[in-house]
Amino acid sequence: MSRLPLPQLTFDNEFFWTSGADGVLRILGCDDCKSLIHPPQPVCRYCAGHNLSPHEVSGRAVLSAFTVNERFSIPGLPAPYVVAQVAIEEDPRVRLTTNIIGSEPAELELGRVVEVVFEQHDDVWLPLFRPTAEPETAPLPEDEIAPQDFATFVRPRPTEDKFEDAAAITGIGASKLGRRLMVSPLSLTIEAAEAAIADAGLTLADIDGLSTYPAVDAMGMGEGGCTALENALGLRPTWINGGMDTFGPGGSVIAAVMAVATGMARHVLCFRTLWEATFNQLMKEGKVSPPGGARVNNWQAPFGATSAAHTLALNAQRHFHRYGTTRETLGWIALNQRANAALNPTAIYRDPMTMDDYLSARPITTPFGLYDCDVPCDGAVAVVVSAVDAAADAPKKPVYFEAVGTQIIERTDWDQTTLTHEPQVLGQAAHLWTRTSLRPDDVDVAQLYDGFTFNCLSWLEALGFCGIGEAKDFLDGGSAIARDGTIPLNTHGGQLSHGRTHGMGLVHEAVSQLRGEAGERQVAGARVAVVSSGGLTPSGVLLLRTDG
């Protein structure tokens, strides 16, 4: 049975996906500086040269990471199977996502030399890899930028004035949240929007801006964006924003601050809606179909790397290898989120969880098990960002923007980027601290993106709550991240137990904590909060504060 999906052949990549026809692996190369370039691009990222052509390579590589996928399957590739990244011998900066064949997973180790084996499917020759006949090892690829050195690449602030000072959060709102609510996603958006607007003491007529992420309505990821909401509410916004190429899921809030700072709007409604649980149920019933087809423009999916879990699992394995991190390290994050969720009546999962429960949960893709993964759900969250002068008249305590971190320092290709941490957190975190005089010790509560436990670990190290590679000791026992610990983490239960709200739920909780409205889970005296947004894709991080 042919694998599906297969890669879409394009002008740029056809040579790569068909080069196996003669048994030779080819990578695009720069004829000026001799660097290899992957994925193929029309310009060399190293010397900016335009003299590029496919280069024959030996087909030998170093196994730089792998994960044993247990949960997902694609047609023609049933689980379990090994998803791997291999670093090409001629230029280890090039890493291919692939499958390892010809070896039991237990026999694999990082640094093993592997060689290409092509597998034909229709007009595509997939480059798979197997260990060489004679066991060989080689050094692992080096980081392009060492994790602790990202701050040296942050650009200096161009002006003393900060756009963050122009705006404040005046209102928050949330819809009902649950598993398979079986309701219209737009109805959830409107419920959250109306609650946020009322919380800000405003009316629909006051809203002159709309901002969302990602705006698309696909796979339960949204209600249709600004267009759908404007049509439903009859608004006349002077400014709108939506899309995935932004500072992570919280990019809608950062964009809203910029709109207010430039005078394009005074009250921007930011919103995020998911209905993945209902969408998945409707797919099971045959009432909706997933988008896409048999061909994808994607370098990971043809090898069964169909989830962000696979990419993060590869980086997690390298973190384990380099720093001695363990599954128990990640477990303390999952247990912390569950303990906080027990105090939150809106959380989906509130039952107590032990380390034994965590470790014995069904595997997803090593080293992740079920409780390392966030909870697909239905729900919407909305936030009103207002001009700072208008915030003074709001009925609730304003929450101010102290700083944002957004700079992209590493590559954005999922498999060509940072080796040991979640991609797109180290640069953004370093950027944040250049825009404020506050330091990690000043932060009272952290709401850090936890699509997976490893996201949280990466943000904790990146933001300086512990040193790079020190998460194992910092998290041991869970006391440092508890509500009465060094840095209270994801106090509403996070996405691991409260539910997947793609970062906006984290903003909602940060505001609740800074206002002192978090009930049983309230952190005493919380005045400064950090909220991270996303990772893998370009992400962002917010530092919020209250003056009273």
C-alpha positions in Angstrom: 0.0 0.0 0.0 1.4 3.4 -1.0 2.0 5.9 1.7 -0.2 8.9 2.0 0.3 11.7 2.1 3.1 12.0 -0.4 5.0 15.2 -1.0 3.7 17.7 -3.6 6.3 18.0 -6.3 7.3 21.7 -7.1 9.8 23.5 -9.2 12.0 23.8 -6.1 11.8 20.3 -4.7 11.2 17.8 -7.5 14.9 17.0 -7.8 15.0 15.9 -4.2 11.9 13.7 -4.1 12.9 12.0 -7.4 16.6 11.7 -7.0 16.3 8.2 -5.6 15.4 6.9 -9.0 19.1 6.3 -9.6 19.9 5.6 -5.9 21.7 8.9 -5.3 20.7 11.4 -2.6 20.8 15.0 -3.8 20.7 18.1 -1.7 20.6 21.7 -3.1 24.0 23.3 -2.8 25.5 26.7 -3.2 28.1 26.7 -5.9 29.8 29.8 -4.4 30.3 28.9 -0.7 29.7 25.2 -1.1 27.1 25.1 1.7 24.1 22.7 1.4 20.7 24.3 1.6 17.6 22.5 2.8 14.7 22.9 2.3 15.5 24.1 -1.2 15.5 27.9 -1.6 16.3 30.2 -4.5 19.1 31.9 -2.5 21.9 30.7 -0.2 21.1 31.7 3.4 24.8 31.7 4.2 26.4 33.9 1.5 23.3 35.3 -0.3 24.5 33.8 -3.5 22.2 32.7 -6.3 24.4 30.1 -7.9 22.5 27.0 -6.7 22.2 23.5 -8.0 21.5 20.0 -6.8 24.6 18.3 -5.3 25.2 14.6 -5.1 26.0 13.5 -1.5 27.1 10.2 -0.1 23.8 9.3 1.6 25.6 8.9 4.9 24.3 10.8 7.9 24.3 10.9 11.7 21.3 10.0 13.7 20.7 13.2 15.7 17.3 12.4 17.2 14.5 9.9 17.1 11.1 9.1 18.6 9.1 5.9 18.6 5.7 6.9 17.4 3.0 4.8 19.1 -0.2 6.8 18.7 -0.5 8.0 15.1 -0.6 6.2 11.8 -0.8 7.2 8.2 -2.0 5.0 5.3 0.8 2.6 4.4 2.7 3.3 7.7 1.0 1.8 10.7 2.3 2.5 14.2 4.6 1.9 15.8 7.4 3.4 13.7 10.5 5.5 14.2 10.5 9.2 13.2 14.0 10.5 13.1 16.2 13.4 12.2 19.5 12.7 10.5 22.4 15.2 9.9 23.9 14.9 6.5 27.6 13.9 6.6 28.8 16.6 4.1 27.1 19.4 6.0 25.5 18.5 9.4 23.5 21.8 9.3 21.2 20.0 7.0 18.9 17.6 8.9 16.3 15.4 7.2 13.2 14.2 8.8 12.9 10.5 7.9 12.2 7.0 9.2 14.8 4.6 10.5 14.4 1.1 9.1 16.3 -2.2 9.5 16.8 -1.8 13.3 14.8 -2.3 16.4 14.2 1.0 18.2 15.9 -0.3 21.4 19.1 -0.8 19.4 19.2 2.8 18.2 21.4 5.4 19.8 22.2 9.1 19.1 25.3 9.4 17.0 24.8 6.2 15.1 25.9 6.5 11.4 23.1 5.7 9.0 22.8 5.4 5.3 20.0 6.2 2.8 17.7 3.6 1.4 15.1 4.8 -1.1 11.5 3.6 -1.1 9.4 4.3 -4.2 5.8 5.4 -3.9 4.3 6.5 -7.3 6.6 9.2 -8.7 8.3 9.8 -5.3 11.4 8.1 -3.8 11.3 8.7 -0.1 14.8 8.8 1.5 14.7 6.4 4.5 17.8 5.5 6.5 19.2 2.4 8.1 22.2 1.8 10.3 25.4 1.0 8.4 26.3 -2.7 8.3 29.4 -2.1 10.5 28.4 -0.2 13.6 29.8 3.4 13.4 29.3 6.5 15.5 30.1 10.1 14.8 29.7 13.4 16.7 26.3 14.9 16.9 25.6 18.1 15.0 26.4 21.3 16.9 24.0 24.1 17.7 24.2 26.9 15.2 23.8 29.1 18.3 24.4 27.6 21.7 21.3 27.8 23.9 22.9 30.1 26.4 24.2 32.5 23.7 20.8 33.6 22.2 20.9 36.9 24.1 24.0 38.0 22.3 22.0 38.0 19.0 19.1 40.3 20.2 19.1 43.6 18.5 19.3 46.7 20.7 16.0 48.5 21.3 15.8 51.2 18.6 14.0 53.8 20.7 13.6 54.5 24.4 9.8 54.9 23.9 8.0 51.5 24.1 4.8 50.9 22.2 3.8 48.6 25.1 3.1 51.7 27.3 0.2 52.8 25.1 -2.2 50.1 26.0 -3.7 48.0 28.7 -6.0 45.0 29.1 -9.4 46.2 30.3 -11.6 43.1 29.8 -11.5 39.4 29.6 -14.1 36.8 28.8 -14.5 33.1 28.2 -17.3 30.9 26.8 -18.3 27.6 28.3 -15.4 25.1 27.9 -15.8 21.4 27.4 -15.3 18.2 25.5 -17.5 17.8 22.4 -20.0 20.6 23.2 -21.5 20.1 19.7 -22.3 23.7 19.2 -21.4 26.3 16.6 -17.9 27.7 17.1 -19.1 31.2 16.2 -21.6 30.9 19.1 -18.6 30.3 21.4 -16.8 33.3 20.0 -19.7 35.5 20.6 -20.2 34.3 24.1 -16.6 35.1 25.0 -16.6 38.4 23.2 -19.8 39.6 24.9 -18.3 38.7 28.3 -15.0 40.5 27.6 -16.7 43.6 26.3 -19.0 43.7 29.4 -16.1 43.1 31.7 -14.4 46.2 30.2 -17.5 48.3 30.8 -17.9 48.8 27.0 -20.6 48.2 24.4 -20.3 46.7 20.9 -20.3 50.3 19.5 -17.0 51.0 21.4 -15.1 48.2 19.7 -13.2 49.6 16.7 -10.6 46.8 16.2 -10.7 43.1 15.9 -7.7 40.7 16.1 -7.4 37.0 16.1 -5.3 33.9 15.4 -5.2 32.1 13.0 -8.5 33.3 11.4 -8.9 30.1 9.4 -11.8 27.7 10.0 -10.2 24.3 9.4 -9.9 21.2 11.5 -11.7 22.8 14.4 -9.2 25.6 14.7 -11.5 28.6 14.5 -14.8 30.1 13.6 -13.8 32.0 10.5 -12.0 35.0 11.9 -12.7 38.7 11.9 -15.0 38.3 8.9 -17.3 35.9 10.6 -17.5 37.9 13.8 -18.0 41.2 12.1 -20.8 39.7 10.0 -22.5 38.3 13.2 -22.2 41.5 15.4 -22.5 44.2 12.7 -19.3 46.0 13.8 -17.5 48.7 11.7 -13.9 48.2 12.8 -11.2 50.6 11.6 -8.6 47.9 12.0 -8.5 44.1 11.8 -5.8 41.5 12.0 -5.7 37.7 11.6 -3.3 35.1 10.4 -0.8 32.4 11.4 2.4 34.3 10.5 2.5 36.2 13.8 3.9 36.0 17.3 2.3 32.7 18.1 -1.4 32.4 19.2 -0.9 35.5 21.4 0.2 37.5 18.4 -3.3 38.9 18.1 -2.8 40.7 21.5 0.6 42.0 20.5 -0.8 43.3 17.2 -3.7 44.9 19.1 -1.2 46.8 21.3 0.5 48.1 18.2 -2.8 49.2 16.7 -3.7 51.1 19.8 -0.2 52.6 20.0 -0.4 53.9 16.4 -3.8 55.4 16.8 -5.6 52.9 14.5 -8.0 51.8 17.3 -8.9 52.5 20.9 -10.6 49.3 21.9 -9.5 46.1 20.2 -11.3 42.8 20.8 -8.9 39.9 20.6 -10.4 36.4 20.4 -9.4 32.7 20.0 -11.8 29.9 19.4 -11.3 26.1 19.1 -13.8 23.4 18.6 -11.4 20.5 17.9 -13.2 18.1 20.1 -16.5 18.5 18.2 -14.8 18.6 14.9 -13.1 15.2 15.6 -16.5 13.8 16.6 -18.1 15.0 13.4 -15.3 13.4 11.4 -15.9 10.1 13.1 -19.6 10.5 12.1 -18.7 11.3 8.5 -20.2 14.8 8.7 -17.1 16.7 8.0 -13.9 16.0 6.1 -10.3 17.1 6.9 -8.7 19.5 4.4 -5.9 18.5 2.1 -5.4 15.4 0.0 -2.9 12.8 -1.1 -0.1 15.3 -1.7 1.3 17.8 0.8 3.9 20.6 0.6 5.5 19.4 3.8 8.9 17.9 4.7 7.7 15.9 7.7 4.2 14.4 7.0 5.3 11.8 4.3 7.4 10.1 7.1 4.4 10.0 9.5 5.6 13.1 11.5 2.1 14.5 11.4 2.0 16.2 14.8 3.9 18.8 16.7 4.4 16.1 19.2 6.9 14.4 16.9 9.1 17.5 16.5 9.0 18.3 20.2 9.7 14.7 21.1 12.9 14.8 19.0 14.1 18.0 20.8 13.1 16.5 24.1 15.2 13.4 23.4 18.2 15.6 22.7 17.6 17.6 25.9 17.4 14.3 27.8 20.7 13.2 26.2 22.6 16.4 26.8 21.3 17.4 30.3 20.1 14.3 31.9 16.5 15.3 31.9 14.0 12.4 32.6 10.4 11.6 32.1 9.9 12.4 35.8 11.1 15.9 35.1 8.3 16.4 32.6 5.9 14.6 35.0 6.3 17.3 37.7 4.9 19.8 35.1 1.9 17.6 34.4 1.3 17.0 38.1 1.5 20.7 38.9 -1.1 21.6 36.2 -3.5 18.9 37.4 -3.2 20.1 41.0 -4.0 23.7 40.0 -6.9 22.5 37.8 -8.4 20.8 40.8 -9.1 24.3 42.2 -10.6 25.6 38.9 -14.2 24.8 38.3 -13.9 25.4 34.6 -11.0 22.9 34.1 -11.8 19.8 32.0 -9.6 17.4 34.0 -9.7 17.9 37.8 -9.1 14.4 39.2 -6.0 13.9 41.3 -2.9 12.5 39.4 0.2 10.8 40.8 3.6 10.3 39.3 2.7 6.6 38.9 -0.4 7.7 36.9 1.7 9.9 34.7 4.4 7.3 34.0 2.0 4.5 33.3 -0.2 6.4 30.9 -0.4 5.1 27.3 2.6 6.2 25.2 2.1 8.7 22.4 5.6 9.2 20.9 8.6 8.7 23.1 9.3 10.3 25.5 5.7 11.6 25.6 2.8 9.8 27.1 -0.9 10.8 27.3 -0.4 13.3 30.1 2.4 15.1 28.3 -0.2 16.3 25.8 -2.8 19.1 26.1 -6.5 18.4 26.0 -8.5 19.1 22.8 -11.7 20.9 23.7 -14.3 23.4 22.6 -14.2 26.9 23.9 -13.4 30.6 23.2 -11.4 33.2 25.1 -11.6 37.0 24.4 -9.5 39.9 25.6 -10.1 43.7 25.2 -7.0 45.8 24.6 -7.7 49.5 25.2 -5.8 52.8 25.0 -4.1 53.4 28.3 -6.0 56.7 28.9 -9.3 54.9 28.4 -8.2 52.1 30.7 -8.2 54.5 33.6 -12.0 54.6 33.4 -12.5 50.9 33.1 -14.5 49.2 35.9 -11.8 46.6 36.6 -8.2 47.1 37.5 -6.2 47.6 34.3 -3.4 45.2 33.4 -0.6 47.0 31.7 1.9 45.7 29.1 5.4 46.0 30.5 7.3 44.3 27.6 7.0 41.9 24.7 9.5 39.5 23.2 9.2 38.6 19.5 12.6 38.5 17.8 13.2 35.5 15.6 16.9 34.4 16.0 16.9 30.8 14.9 15.6 29.2 11.7 11.8 28.7 11.6 12.0 25.3 9.7 10.9 22.8 12.3 13.7 20.3 11.6 16.5 22.7 10.9 16.4 24.7 14.1 17.4 24.6 17.8 18.6 21.1 18.8 17.8 20.9 22.5 14.8 23.2 23.3 11.4 23.9 21.7 12.2 26.0 18.7 11.2 29.7 18.8 11.4 30.2 22.6 15.1 31.1 23.3 15.2 34.1 21.1 11.9 35.5 22.0 12.6 35.1 25.7 16.0 36.8 25.4 14.3 39.7 23.5 11.7 40.2 26.2 14.3 41.1 28.9 15.9 43.8 26.7 12.6 45.8 26.8 12.2 46.1 30.5 14.2 46.7 33.7 12.4 43.9 35.4 14.1 40.5 35.8 12.9 36.9 36.3 13.0 37.4 40.1 10.4 40.1 39.8 7.8 37.8 38.2 5.1 36.6 40.5 3.3 34.1 38.3 4.1 32.4 34.9 1.6 31.2 32.4 3.7 29.3 30.0 2.6 27.6 26.8 2.0 23.9 27.5 0.7 22.2 24.4 3.1 19.6 25.7 5.1 19.4 29.0 8.3 20.0 27.1 7.0 23.4 25.9 6.9 24.5 29.6 10.3 23.2 30.3 11.8 25.1 27.4 10.1 28.4 28.4 11.2 28.0 32.0 14.9 27.7 31.0 14.6 30.3 28.2 13.1 32.9 30.5 15.8 32.4 33.1 13.7 30.9 35.9 16.4 28.2 36.0 19.6 27.9 34.0 19.9 26.2 30.6 19.9 22.5 31.2 19.0 22.9 34.9 15.3 22.0 34.7 15.8 18.5 36.1 17.0 19.9 39.4 14.7 22.9 39.4 11.5 20.9 38.8 12.4 17.9 41.0 9.6 17.4 43.5 7.4 20.1 41.9 7.7 22.6 44.7 9.4 25.4 42.7 6.5 25.7 40.3 3.7 25.2 42.9 1.4 28.1 43.8 3.5 28.9 46.8 6.8 28.1 45.0 9.6 30.1 43.4 7.5 30.7 40.3 3.8 29.6 40.3 3.2 28.0 37.0 0.0 27.7 34.9 -2.2 28.4 37.9 -5.5 27.6 36.2 -4.4 24.1 35.2 -2.8 25.0 31.9 -3.6 23.4 28.6 -2.6 20.0 30.0 -5.6 19.9 32.4 -7.7 23.0 31.8 -8.0 22.6 28.1 -6.3 23.6 24.8 -7.1 27.3 24.2 -3.9 28.0 22.2 -2.5 30.5 24.6 -5.4 32.8 25.1 -6.5 30.9 28.2 -3.0 31.7 29.6 -3.6 35.5 29.0 -7.0 35.2 30.7 -5.5 33.5 33.7 -2.7 36.0 34.0 -5.2 38.9 34.1 -7.3 37.0 36.6 -4.3 36.6 38.9 -3.1 40.2 38.6 -6.6 41.4 39.4 -6.8 39.1 42.4 -9.8 37.3 40.9 -8.5 33.8 40.8 -10.4 32.4 43.8 -8.9 29.4 45.5 -5.9 29.3 43.1 -5.0 33.0 43.7 -1.3 33.7 44.2 -1.0 36.2 47.0 0.3 39.6 46.0 0.6 38.8 42.3 1.6 42.0 40.4 3.8 40.8 37.5 3.0 37.9 35.2 4.8 36.5 32.2 2.7 34.8 29.4 4.3 32.9 26.6 2.6 32.2 23.3 3.4 29.2 21.2 6.7 27.9 20.0 7.8 25.9 16.9 6.1 28.5 14.7 7.2 32.1 15.4 6.1 32.8 19.0 5.8 35.7 21.4 6.0 36.4 25.1 4.3 39.1 27.2 5.3 40.6 30.5 2.2 42.1 32.2 1.9 44.1 35.4 -0.6 45.9 37.5 0.1 49.1 39.5 -2.1 48.3 42.4 
